[in-house]
Amino acid sequence: MSPLLVSVLLSLVSAVAYASAAIVQERVADSAAGPRYAPLRRPAWWGAVLLNGLGAALHVVALAYGPLSLVQPLGALTIVCALPMAALLVGRRAGGRAWRGALMATAGLAGLLSLTRGAGTRLPADGQRWVLVGVTCGVVALLLAAAHAVRRPVTRGVLLASAAGVAFGIASVFTKAVAEEWSPGAPLAGWTGLLVLSALAVTGLLLSQASYRGAGLAAPLATVTVVNPVAATAVGLALFGETFRFGAAGAVAALVSGAVAAGGLVRLTTGRPAPAVPAEPSGCRGVSDGDPPGPEVGEGVDVGAVPGTRPHLEVEVRSGAVAGRP
């Protein structure tokens, strides 16, 4: 088997692992009213953490077999894998609007990543890294504050997912820096970089978990999938000396791809997640929107004729609304 084919297969399995983790995270967020950011007592959530780790490991191995220009765009298939998997495994079907938004976001992201070209191994200086950490913390804090200020669940989920994507993207930047500077003779020489990327990775994981609460699967997952590499690409262009392919034409094409990805996210954000239908208790009759409301506590109820003799039965008649009557 050729190394290129191995890289493609590993990238596809990585996308499936990420998609599976997102489905589990969304189900955990939707099925419990526990902690929004870290449901540590839910075994399913720890399974999602392991799936995310598996996806990251497979992505790194795929990069060892294939070029970055191929592996990175294939990572955008996560959202495309997640929607049919969610419909098949948990019955969470996405509408046409969600599918169109997901495909637009994936196509735009794949186009943007395929146009980015590395330019050597120039790494940012220590001062630049700490500035990057400060800017990242500020952006994440602003997005988190904005998320807590809005009421619409989908908008809140997208803002939290954007913060998670920024954290993941900058963690990738520090991963690249640590990998370039690592040496067997001094394995812990870059411990500060390891500490920063670990903190960013954990922050991204917690924020992504919170983003699924009430927002469904498609919008938060697409947002994380797009913002993560876009943030890393922006830093690569600014600090690592990376450029766009084909010069000015490539830059214009990258802008168009970014606009397509943004349009897909807007479609997902303005759509509504499929509401979860609660199970109806046994013995209860479903009530439609057009049915009159039932009697409340304290209101009289017409129980009809009482068969047989009940010497100790007292019936109190009150004025007011009676079930089924004006």
SEMIKOL-765218 format. One record per residue (C-alpha): residue in three letters; y, z, x. Coordinates in steps of 0.05 Angstrom, whole numbers, padded with zeros to 5 digits, always signed. Layout:
% SEMIKOL-765218
alaYZX...
END
This chain:
% SEMIKOL-765218
met+00000+00000+00000ser+00068-00020+00028pro+00120+00035+00043leu+00168+00002-00006leu+00118+00007-00064val+00103+00080-00045ser+00177+00094-00048val+00183+00063-00117leu+00123+00101-00144leu+00148+00167-00116ser+00217+00154-00146leu+00187+00140-00214val+00144+00204-00212ser+00206+00243-00190ala+00244+00216-00250val+00187+00237-00296ala+00186+00307-00265tyr+00261+00314-00275ala+00256+00289-00347ser+00199+00337-00362ala+00240+00395-00334ala+00299+00375-00378ile+00256+00373-00440val+00228+00442-00426gln+00298+00469-00412glu+00324+00440-00478arg+00266+00470-00517val+00277+00538-00485ala+00351+00535-00501asp+00337+00513-00573ser+00281+00561-00590ala+00309+00628-00568ala+00373+00667-00575gly+00364+00700-00507pro+00406+00692-00445arg+00442+00625-00443tyr+00443+00616-00368ala+00381+00649-00341pro+00324+00662-00390leu+00284+00696-00335arg+00233+00725-00384arg+00211+00657-00410pro+00151+00629-00371ala+00169+00560-00396trp+00235+00563-00360trp+00201+00580-00295gly+00158+00519-00307ala+00221+00477-00313val+00245+00506-00247leu+00180+00485-00214leu+00186+00415-00244asn+00257+00409-00218gly+00233+00430-00149leu+00176+00379-00152gly+00225+00324-00172ala+00271+00341-00114ala+00213+00342-00064leu+00187+00275-00088his+00257+00246-00084val+00263+00268-00011val+00195+00239+00006ala+00213+00174-00028leu+00275+00170+00017ala+00229+00175+00077tyr+00190+00113+00054gly+00245+00070+00024pro+00319+00054+00032leu+00373+00096-00001ser+00399+00035-00037leu+00333+00031-00075val+00314+00104-00085gln+00381+00129-00111pro+00388+00078-00168leu+00316+00092-00189gly+00335+00165-00197ala+00379+00143-00255leu+00316+00129-00296thr+00310+00203-00312ile+00347+00197-00377val+00309+00134-00397cys+00243+00171-00385ala+00266+00234-00421leu+00282+00203-00490pro+00213+00172-00505met+00178+00232-00473ala+00217+00280-00518ala+00199+00238-00579leu+00125+00236-00559leu+00116+00308-00536val+00161+00350-00579gly+00181+00304-00636arg+00254+00301-00615arg+00273+00229-00632ala+00338+00199-00608gly+00379+00153-00652gly+00404+00084-00634arg+00471+00111-00611ala+00437+00159-00562trp+00394+00103-00535arg+00453+00056-00525gly+00492+00111-00491ala+00434+00129-00446leu+00421+00057-00426met+00495+00046-00412ala+00499+00109-00369thr+00436+00090-00331ala+00458+00018-00319gly+00527+00039-00296leu+00500+00092-00250ala+00448+00046-00220gly+00501-00007-00207leu+00547+00043-00175leu+00494+00072-00129ser+00467+00004-00109leu+00537-00015-00085thr+00546+00045-00040arg+00529+00035+00033gly+00520+00087+00087ala+00560+00081+00151gly+00527+00122+00205thr+00518+00197+00210arg+00589+00222+00217leu+00589+00293+00189pro+00650+00332+00165ala+00678+00386+00209asp+00670+00460+00192gly+00741+00464+00164gln+00728+00404+00118arg+00664+00436+00093trp+00699+00501+00073val+00754+00461+00039leu+00699+00424+00002val+00667+00490-00019gly+00733+00516-00045val+00748+00452-00084thr+00678+00452-00113cys+00684+00525-00136gly+00752+00509-00167val+00725+00448-00205val+00664+00485-00229ala+00707+00544-00252leu+00754+00498-00290leu+00697+00463-00325leu+00665+00529-00342ala+00730+00556-00371ala+00740+00492-00412ala+00668+00497-00438his+00680+00567-00463ala+00746+00546-00496val+00715+00492-00540arg+00674+00502-00603arg+00637+00437-00611pro+00568+00447-00581val+00560+00376-00554thr+00628+00378-00519arg+00613+00447-00490gly+00545+00422-00466val+00575+00361-00432leu+00627+00405-00397leu+00573+00452-00372ala+00530+00394-00351ser+00589+00364-00313ala+00597+00430-00276ala+00522+00429-00261gly+00526+00358-00236val+00584+00375-00189ala+00545+00434-00161phe+00482+00392-00152gly+00521+00335-00120ile+00556+00378-00069ala+00490+00413-00055ser+00463+00344-00037val+00521+00335+00011phe+00504+00401+00047thr+00430+00382+00047lys+00448+00318+00085ala+00491+00358+00134val+00437+00410+00146ala+00383+00357+00155glu+00425+00320+00206glu+00441+00382+00246trp+00373+00416+00243ser+00333+00421+00307pro+00265+00455+00322gly+00296+00495+00378ala+00347+00529+00333pro+00320+00525+00261leu+00371+00576+00234ala+00432+00550+00270gly+00459+00521+00206trp+00446+00583+00163thr+00515+00580+00131gly+00501+00510+00105leu+00433+00533+00079leu+00466+00591+00043val+00519+00546+00011leu+00470+00493-00013ser+00423+00547-00041ala+00481+00579-00079leu+00503+00511-00106ala+00432+00492-00126val+00422+00557-00164thr+00490+00550-00197gly+00473+00479-00219leu+00406+00501-00248leu+00437+00558-00289leu+00494+00514-00315ser+00446+00458-00334gln+00403+00508-00373ala+00464+00532-00411ser+00487+00460-00426tyr+00427+00448-00472arg+00444+00504-00520gly+00462+00469-00585ala+00478+00402-00551gly+00410+00368-00555leu+00376+00333-00497ala+00409+00266-00486ala+00482+00283-00474pro+00473+00341-00424leu+00418+00306-00386ala+00456+00240-00380thr+00518+00277-00357val+00481+00314-00302thr+00445+00250-00282val+00510+00213-00275val+00557+00266-00247asn+00509+00290-00193pro+00505+00226-00152val+00577+00206-00169ala+00602+00272-00139ala+00558+00262-00077thr+00581+00190-00070ala+00654+00209-00075val+00645+00260-00019gly+00606+00209+00021leu+00662+00159+00015ala+00715+00210+00034leu+00680+00250+00089phe+00618+00212+00113gly+00651+00145+00124glu+00609+00110+00071thr+00636+00046+00040phe+00621-00002-00016arg+00582-00066-00004phe+00616-00134-00007gly+00685-00106+00009ala+00739-00111-00045ala+00692-00146-00093gly+00642-00090-00086ala+00696-00038-00099val+00716-00074-00163ala+00643-00079-00184ala+00635-00005-00170leu+00695+00010-00215val+00664-00032-00271ser+00598+00004-00262gly+00633+00071-00266ala+00668+00050-00330val+00602+00029-00361ala+00571+00096-00343ala+00631+00133-00371gly+00626+00092-00435gly+00554+00112-00442leu+00572+00186-00434val+00627+00178-00487arg+00576+00150-00535leu+00529+00208-00523thr+00585+00259-00528thr+00613+00233-00594gly+00543+00230-00625arg+00508+00288-00658pro+00444+00318-00633ala+00385+00316-00679pro+00386+00382-00716ala+00325+00426-00713val+00293+00434-00781pro+00272+00507-00791ala+00204+00520-00821glu+00208+00538-00895pro+00176+00605-00911ser+00111+00600-00951gly+00120+00609-01025cys+00194+00590-01024arg+00219+00528-01059gly+00264+00483-01019val+00335+00479-01044ser+00374+00415-01038asp+00448+00409-01029gly+00456+00391-01102asp+00419+00451-01130pro+00461+00508-01158pro+00465+00570-01115gly+00416+00626-01131pro+00437+00695-01153glu+00463+00743-01101val+00450+00817-01095gly+00485+00853-01152glu+00484+00794-01200gly+00444+00794-01264val+00380+00752-01267asp+00350+00722-01330val+00277+00740-01323gly+00256+00715-01391ala+00208+00750-01438val+00166+00807-01410pro+00095+00805-01438gly+00061+00869-01461thr+00090+00937-01473arg+00131+00971-01419pro+00154+01038-01445his+00191+01057-01382leu+00222+00989-01368glu+00297+00988-01371val+00336+00924-01372glu+00409+00924-01353val+00452+00867-01378arg+00514+00853-01339ser+00570+00803-01351gly+00577+00751-01297ala+00538+00694-01268val+00465+00687-01288ala+00418+00644-01248gly+00418+00574-01273arg+00476+00584-01321pro+00552+00575-01314
END
